[in-house]
Amino acid sequence: MYWNNKRYYSLNYFLRKKFGCKVFKISLDGGFLCPNRDGSISSGGCIFCSGRGSGDFAGNREFDITHQFEQIKKIMHKKWKSGKYIAYFQAYTNTYAPVDVLKEKYNEAITQKNVVGLAIATRPDCLGDDVVNLISRFNNKLYTWVELGLQTSKEDTALRINRGYKLNVFEKAVNSLRKNNIDVVVHIIFGLPGETKEDMLNTVKYVTSRDIQGVKFHLLHLMKNTPMERMYNSGELRFLSQSEYLDIICSAISITPRDIVIHRLTGDAPRDLLIGPQWSLKKWEILNSIDRELENRNIYQGIFCTKNS
């Protein structure tokens, strides 16, 4: 099985097939907060989350959406000379505001020239019926997906990382979005404190058994000034080696159903904030290594999955 020259169903392949051209994300900061930071749930946030709420490469919230869009677009066009855009609300919790505020922000983003899609990163516990109905209306205008940061299906780990919600909340959110025909993309982190390879692959099996359309696989990054830094300093956190990560990610790909789009195979962290693992800074080397490892093992996405249609 190949998706162009890849052994997995990449986001690039999916978007090119859907829109007939190169499509890339413009990462935006809508100025929202997070209930896991402002005291509604907790004031500490998830222990791995940076000071910018996982929006380290998004626009600057001091500027409006239009200004951010133009700035990030110029940066992205240094890589790709032409293409269309997904307006991606990335930083913090992008459904954590009154519906009229959300509507205004989303509208400003999608009215930018050549925007063909809307992506909204959020928490499962911030998807009330009014918010889902709003997103559904945007989905009727243009292709829209919602990203949920589950990270792990292991409840003990969820408590340890201060995720702030249980699996039944995630399941309810997925069901609500899918009832409204909204695509769901789920984030998984490999290398969380105390987790084994079996735990990580159990998360993959759990997530991909749900009605989801995409998945993001992340390597755990330790960044400065996060609560997890204290855990590392006390010896409670061990980084995955590059060979361990290659083994886990290839195994994860092999059990992911072939109809689920793999949006990401590793993550990014600002060089000046990253404590480790330092090998993760060589992103293209990692991606090329994954391709080679899949070829060496002669495996592809879904080869060991019984759910494939």
Number of C-alpha atoms within 10 A of each C-alpha: 14 10 14 10 9 15 20 27 25 18 19 17 21 17 18 13 11 11 13 12 14 16 24 24 18 28 23 26 28 28 19 18 16 23 20 20 15 12 11 9 15 15 12 15 23 21 18 22 20 23 14 15 19 17 19 18 17 21 25 22 16 11 13 17 24 15 14 21 24 14 15 18 17 13 11 16 12 9 8 13 9 13 15 19 21 21 26 27 31 25 27 26 26 28 28 20 16 10 16 11 14 18 18 10 19 23 14 14 25 21 12 15 9 12 20 19 24 25 23 23 22 21 26 24 17 18 22 13 12 11 19 22 16 15 26 20 15 20 18 11 13 14 16 23 24 25 22 23 18 22 24 26 21 17 13 12 17 19 13 15 20 18 22 16 17 16 15 10 14 20 14 14 22 23 16 17 22 17 11 14 14 24 19 23 27 24 20 24 20 24 23 24 17 12 14 12 17 10 18 23 21 16 21 25 17 13 23 20 12 12 16 20 19 24 24 21 21 19 21 23 28 24 22 17 14 18 19 23 17 14 14 16 9 9 8 12 17 14 18 19 14 16 11 12 20 21 15 19 23 20 21 22 26 20 21 29 23 20 16 22 23 24 20 16 20 20 15 17 20 13 12 8 15 16 15 19 17 14 12 21 16 10 14 11 12 19 15 10 15 19 18 13 16 22 13 9 9 10 18 24 28 23 17 16 15 10 13 14 6
